[in-house]
């Protein structure tokens, strides 16, 4: 069990649902500082829904989510804004604004949340683009670059306010295997060089083993977490047969499909 000082996210008794439909119930888990934490599960298990609860887009039916000790689920007004400033989000398709250059996209959170001089905002945005290997593309429009580069730019934008936690929703979605592997390498490099905590939703098996320090697996049948740990250990020795099959992809049909 992680020491309290090592925990940056604590989820306690979380029940997710809409109206009378319960998706997951009574979830308890922690995310440790500096780790790459991956949320797994089959289709309809609630992976992305859980992420959206963790970033404050959805309110839980019961339970709470603490970000560095602050309760995301109960905070309002300025207190909630302070918590949201501590997280960065890369959405599944990048969600870049097509009418803005990469520099303008990355700079936007600084314009909204800070009063820095324009020149300072540009320097910070260019530095984040450099971190993701896009320094030479700052004046390009999203339509002028590849899908993988768009994902990198979205990561740069998510990091521009120096968040404590970076959330990535299906970062490899829609990418070819080579580009996906390059993005995995970027995620690991950013994690090791910056010590940033990352929470990732993915079902791509190569990515899971390339980036994850720890995973949890959601099961829609039991509406609970059925595995928590190092994916390599779970693949080889989990007591839950479905967890082993998922991580070995030994089923005829991909369980994430």
N, C-alpha and C positions, 0 to 999 in steps of 0.2 A: 504494500500500500504506500502511495506517495506521501511524503511529508507535506504538511500544509503549505510551507514556503515554496515547494516545488510545483504546486498546483496553480494554474492560471485560469482554468475554466472548471467549474464544478456544476454538474447537473444533478438535481435532487428531486426524486419523485415525479418526474416529468411524464405527464399524460398528454398526448397529442390527438386531436380529432376535430371534426367539424360537425356541430350539432350532436346527433346521437351516434355518429359514426366514430369509433375509436380506432386510431391507426396504431399507436404504440402506447403502452401504459406503464407507469411506475418505473421509468428509466432512471438509473443511477450510474454515473461514470464521471471520471475526471480527465482533464487534459493537462499534461505536465509542461512546464516552461521549456521552450526550445525543441520540442519534439514535433515530428511530422505524424499527425494523427489522422487515420483514414477511416471513413464511415463506409461500411460495405452492407450489401443485402440484395436480395432478388428484386425483380420488378414489383412495384407497389408496396415495398416494405416500409417506405417512409424516409429514405436516405436524404433526399433533397428537402423534404418537409422538416426533418430534424435540423438540417443546416439553416433553414429559414427561421426556425424558432431561435436558434443560437445567435443569429444576427439581428433579431428583433423584428423581423417582418411579420411573424405570427405570434400570437399570444397562446400560451399553453392552457389546457383545461384545468390542470392542477400542476403543482410543482414549481420549481424555480431554477433559473440559470444565473450563476454568478460569474462575472467576468472580472478577474483580479479582485475578488471580494465584493464587487458591487452587483446588486440584484437587477439584472436586465428586465426581469418580468414585472417588477413593481415600480421601477423608476419612471418619473414623468418630467416633462419640461427640461430645464437646464441639466438636471442630473442625468436624464436619459441621453441628452446630446453629448455629455461628457463621456458616457460609456461607449456610445457609437463612435466617438473619435478614436477610441482605442482599438478599433477593428478595421480591417480593409477587406474588401470582397472582390473576387474575380468571378463574374457570372459565366454560365456555361458557354455562351456564344461570344463572350468578350464584351458585348454591349458598348462598344465604342460609338461615339457620335460621328456619323458619316460626313457631316458638314464641317468637322473640325480636323485640323492636322493632328498627328500623334502628339506633338508638343502641347497643343491646346487641350487635347483630351487629358493628358497626364497632369497638366497645370490646373485643370478645372477644380478639383477639391481644394486646392490652395486658395483659389479665388473665392470659393464659397465659405471656407472655414477659417481663413487667416486674414490679417491686414498687412501682410508683407509687401514690400515694394515689388513692382512688376518685374524688375531685373532679378531680384532674389528668387521670385517664383520661377522664373525661367531657368535660373541656375539649378534649382532643386529638381525641376522636371527633367532637364537634360541629364542630370546625374542619375536619375532613376532609369531613364532610357538607356544610359550607358551600362547600368547594372544588368540589364536584360539583353544587351547586345544590339541595341537599336539606335546608338548615338548618331549614326549617319542618316537616319530616316526620320528625324524629328519633323521635317517639313512635309513629309508624305501624308496623303490622305489614307484612311483605312482601306478604301477600295483599290489603292495602288500597291498594297502589300499582301503577302500570303496569309492564309488562315493561321498558321503557326506564329507568324510575326504579330498578327492581331492579338493572339493570346498573350504574347510577351508584353505587348503594349498595355494590355488590360492589367497584367500583373504589376507593371510599373506604376500605373495609376493607382492601383490598390495599395501600393507601398508609399505613396508620395507624402502622406501625413505621418510616416513612421509609426504605424500601428503596432500594438503589442501582439496581436493575433491576425494572421492572414487566412481568410477562408477562400477555398478554391472549389468551385462547383463543376465537376466533370471537365477538368482542364484539357484532357486529351480527346474530348468528343470531336468527331469530324476530322481528325488528323490522320495522316498516313503513319505507318509504323516507325519510319525513320524520324519524322518530325515529332512524333509523340515521345520517342526515346530522347531526343534532344531537349524537349520540354521537361522531361523527368530529370535530366541532368541539371538543368537550370534550377529546378525546385530544390534539389539536393544541395547545389552550390550555394544558393541563397540561404538555405537553412543553416548550413555549416559556417558560412562566412559572416552572417548577420546574427545568428543565434535566434532567429525568429520562429515563433510557434506557428505551425500551419495546421489547419483542419481541412481535409480534402475529401470530397465525395468522388468516388470512381468505382467502376467495375472492371477496368482494364487490368487483366492479370499481370502483364509485364510491369505496368506502372506501380501496382500494389507492392511488388517485391523490390522495385527499384527505389521507391521513395519512402515507404512506411517504416517508421520506428515501432508503431503500435496500431492495431486496428480494433474496431468493434464491429460485430456483425448483427444486423437486425433481422429478425424472423417474423414475417407477417402472420404466420399461423398462430404462434404463441404471443405475438405482439410484444416481444421482449428482446433483450440482448442475449444471444446464445453463445457469443464468443468475445473475448477481450484479451489481446496479447500480441506478441510478435507473430506476424503472418507466417513465417517459416516454421515456427514451433507449432502453430495451430494446424498448418498443412500436414505436418508429420505426425502429430500426436493428440489432436483434439479428440475429446470423448464424444463429440457430436458428429455423426457420419456425414451429415449434409455440409457441415463446415469443411471437412476434409475434401469432399467432392467439389465444393465450390472453388477451393483454393488449388485443387489439382485439375479442375475442369475435366473430370472423368465421366461426367454425365453425357449422354447423347445430345441433350439440349442444354445450351448455356443457361445456367440458373439465373443469370442477370437479364436474359432476353425477355 
